[in-house]
């Protein structure tokens, strides 16, 4: 809990500094999630909710800063907190930088760091990628992951997206673990308002043993500082440590 409180205070301080220097762009939202899993032939079902948000701004020296975080809770499972900070700059038309963050649940914490980049393939098409390393001392776990996402803006306030990722990990008891993630989502912001609705699907599939999970989400968001496309351009749509390592929270 001390980790969560420290990160929360840091996030509030960072966002306060952002508001004093430049317009902040981002969102806050809430969603319902349904997960259907299969572990060794046994069905696992869970319903949960999540509160999440992200914000980005540009400092006076041209560096971009973004923070995102989420709290998720599901039946028959421990609550999950996650937060990620990003620092980047524009190079040749692309946003390039690094990130660091954590995912914590029931006293077990995964810390993650890595590099990321985002570029426009076309005026309404965005390609994003991240590569990172994660470590959880309490679980004796070391992991590497890579993830890519493509976003298509049908209009300034209508987004379609798809993603794929790969995770490889080593855990003292389980040994080597390899998994894939696949997903798709859509978001639509109502004309003349800051409110949007979104829905998404994410699959986690292990190579080394019989386990997989499908998660469906539906929720609402409040966007501040601009449209959905402006949110993306500002850097408020960068991936988190949680999403990189197959987490169900943002």
C-alpha positions in Angstrom: 0.0 0.0 0.0 2.9 2.4 0.7 4.0 1.9 -3.0 0.5 2.8 -4.1 0.3 5.9 -1.9 3.7 7.2 -3.0 2.9 6.7 -6.7 -0.5 8.5 -6.2 1.1 11.5 -4.5 3.8 11.7 -7.3 1.0 11.5 -10.0 -1.0 14.3 -8.3 2.2 16.5 -8.1 3.1 15.8 -11.7 -0.4 16.7 -12.9 -0.4 19.9 -10.8 2.8 20.9 -12.4 1.4 20.1 -15.9 -1.7 22.3 -15.3 0.6 25.2 -14.3 2.8 24.9 -17.5 0.5 23.8 -20.3 -2.8 22.4 -21.3 -3.2 18.8 -20.1 -4.9 16.3 -22.4 -6.3 13.0 -21.2 -9.2 11.1 -19.8 -10.8 9.4 -16.8 -13.1 6.4 -17.1 -14.9 3.4 -15.6 -15.7 0.0 -17.1 -17.2 -3.4 -16.4 -15.2 -6.5 -17.4 -16.1 -10.1 -17.9 -13.4 -12.7 -18.0 -13.9 -16.3 -19.2 -10.8 -18.5 -18.7 -9.7 -22.1 -19.1 -7.0 -23.5 -16.8 -6.2 -27.2 -17.3 -9.7 -27.9 -18.6 -11.4 -26.1 -15.7 -13.6 -23.1 -16.5 -12.9 -19.9 -14.6 -15.4 -17.0 -14.8 -15.1 -13.6 -13.2 -16.9 -10.2 -13.3 -15.1 -7.0 -12.3 -14.9 -3.3 -12.6 -12.1 -0.8 -13.3 -11.5 2.9 -12.7 -8.7 4.2 -15.0 -7.2 7.4 -16.4 -4.3 9.0 -18.3 -3.0 12.5 -18.9 -0.2 14.0 -21.0 1.5 17.4 -21.4 4.6 18.9 -23.0 7.2 20.7 -20.9 8.8 24.0 -21.8 11.9 22.2 -23.2 9.9 20.1 -25.7 9.8 16.9 -23.6 6.5 15.0 -23.4 5.3 13.6 -20.1 2.4 11.3 -19.5 1.0 9.3 -16.6 -1.6 6.6 -16.5 -3.1 4.5 -13.8 -5.9 2.1 -12.9 -7.6 0.3 -10.0 -9.4 -2.9 -10.8 -11.4 -5.3 -8.6 -13.1 -8.6 -9.6 -15.0 -11.3 -7.7 -12.9 -14.1 -6.2 -9.7 -12.1 -6.9 -7.5 -9.6 -5.2 -7.7 -5.9 -6.2 -5.1 -4.6 -8.6 -3.4 -1.2 -8.7 -1.2 -0.1 -11.5 0.5 3.1 -12.6 3.0 4.0 -15.4 5.0 7.2 -16.1 6.3 8.1 -19.6 8.9 10.5 -20.8 9.4 11.1 -24.6 10.3 13.5 -27.3 9.6 13.9 -31.1 12.2 12.5 -33.4 11.6 12.7 -37.2 7.8 13.0 -36.7 7.7 10.0 -34.2 7.2 10.2 -30.5 10.1 8.2 -28.9 10.8 7.6 -25.2 10.7 5.4 -22.2 8.4 4.3 -19.4 8.5 2.9 -15.9 5.7 1.7 -13.6 4.3 -1.1 -11.5 1.4 -3.5 -11.0 0.6 -4.6 -7.5 -1.9 -7.0 -5.9 -2.1 -8.5 -2.5 1.5 -7.4 -1.6 3.0 -8.9 -4.8 4.5 -6.2 -7.1 5.7 -6.3 -10.7 8.0 -3.4 -11.6 8.5 -2.7 -15.3 10.7 -0.4 -17.4 11.1 -0.1 -21.2 11.2 1.8 -24.4 8.3 2.9 -26.7 7.6 4.7 -29.9 4.5 6.1 -31.7 4.2 7.4 -35.3 1.5 8.3 -37.8 1.4 5.9 -40.7 -1.2 8.1 -42.4 -3.2 11.2 -41.2 -5.7 9.0 -39.4 -3.6 5.8 -38.7 -1.3 5.5 -35.7 1.3 2.8 -35.0 2.5 2.2 -31.4 5.0 -0.2 -30.0 6.6 -0.9 -26.6 9.4 -3.3 -25.4 10.0 -3.8 -21.7 11.5 -5.8 -18.8 9.6 -6.7 -15.7 10.7 -8.1 -12.3 8.7 -9.3 -9.3 10.9 -10.2 -6.4 8.2 -11.7 -4.3 7.2 -14.1 -7.1 10.8 -14.8 -8.2 9.8 -13.7 -11.7 11.7 -12.1 -14.5 10.0 -11.3 -17.8 10.4 -9.6 -21.1 7.6 -8.4 -23.3 6.9 -6.7 -26.6 3.6 -5.3 -27.8 2.3 -3.4 -30.9 -0.9 -1.5 -31.5 -2.5 0.0 -34.6 -5.2 2.7 -34.3 -7.5 3.9 -37.0 -9.4 7.1 -36.6 -12.6 6.9 -38.6 -13.2 10.5 -37.5 -11.8 12.9 -34.9 -13.9 11.2 -32.3 -14.3 7.6 -33.5 -11.4 5.2 -32.9 -10.8 1.5 -33.9 -7.7 -0.3 -32.6 -6.1 -3.7 -32.6 -3.1 -5.1 -30.7 -0.8 -8.1 -30.3 1.9 -8.9 -27.8 4.4 -11.6 -26.7 5.6 -12.3 -23.2 8.4 -14.6 -22.1 9.2 -15.1 -18.4 11.2 -17.2 -16.0 9.8 -18.2 -12.6 11.6 -20.3 -10.1 8.8 -22.9 -9.5 7.1 -22.9 -12.9 10.2 -22.5 -15.1 10.0 -20.8 -18.5 6.6 -19.3 -19.5 5.6 -17.9 -22.9 2.3 -16.2 -23.7 0.6 -14.2 -26.4 -1.9 -11.4 -26.1 -4.4 -10.3 -28.8 -7.0 -7.6 -28.6 -9.3 -5.1 -30.3 -11.3 -2.1 -29.1 -13.4 0.8 -30.3 -14.3 4.2 -28.7 -16.8 6.8 -29.8 -17.1 10.3 -28.3 -20.5 12.0 -28.6 -20.6 15.2 -30.7 -20.4 18.4 -28.6 -19.7 16.6 -25.4 -16.5 15.2 -23.6 -18.2 11.8 -23.0 -17.5 8.6 -24.9 -18.4 5.0 -24.8 -16.0 2.2 -25.5 -15.8 -1.6 -25.7 -12.9 -4.1 -26.1 -11.8 -7.7 -26.2 -8.5 -9.1 -25.0 -7.1 -12.7 -25.1 -4.2 -14.1 -23.1 -2.9 -17.4 -24.3 0.0 -19.5 -22.8 2.2 -21.7 -25.0 3.7 -23.9 -22.3 0.6 -25.1 -20.5 -3.1 -25.4 -20.9 -4.4 -22.0 -19.9 -6.0 -19.0 -21.6 -8.4 -16.2 -20.8 -10.8 -14.0 -22.8 -11.9 -10.6 -21.4 -14.6 -8.4 -22.6 -15.0 -4.7 -21.5 -17.5 -2.0 -21.9 -17.3 1.4 -20.3 -17.5 5.2 -20.4 -14.9 7.9 -20.4 -14.6 11.7 -19.9 -12.0 13.3 -22.1 -10.4 16.6 -21.2 -8.3 18.9 -23.4 -9.5 17.8 -26.8 -10.9 15.1 -29.0 -10.0 11.4 -29.1 -7.5 12.1 -31.9 -6.0 15.0 -29.9 -5.6 12.7 -26.9 -3.6 10.3 -29.0 -1.5 13.1 -30.6 -0.6 14.5 -27.1 0.7 11.1 -26.0 -2.1 10.2 -23.6 -2.7 6.8 -25.3 0.6 5.2 -24.6 0.6 1.6 -23.3 1.1 0.8 -19.6 3.2 -1.7 -17.8 0.0 -3.7 -17.0 -1.1 -4.0 -20.7 2.5 -4.9 -21.8 2.6 -7.8 -19.4 -0.9 -9.1 -20.1 -2.7 -7.5 -17.2 -6.5 -7.0 -17.3 -6.2 -3.4 -16.0 -5.1 -0.5 -18.2 
